[in-house]
């Protein structure tokens, strides 16, 4: 990636552990063919951010870290805090 911007820090289970997630948005990506382990199945999909945002709003993406990151990035874009 050409640019990495930290967008969010989250405590994952603050009542049970001190595990944290630090979420970045990466821009200026270069795509390569995946090299999965022998027991992995990986699929790469490139889609516009707005499509991902709409998928979150429709409940099609439900992973908590992804939902939080997408909503925070959308807010940062609207506030002009992140290059589009």
Order of alpha helices (4+ residues) and beta strands (2+ residues): beta-beta-alpha-alpha
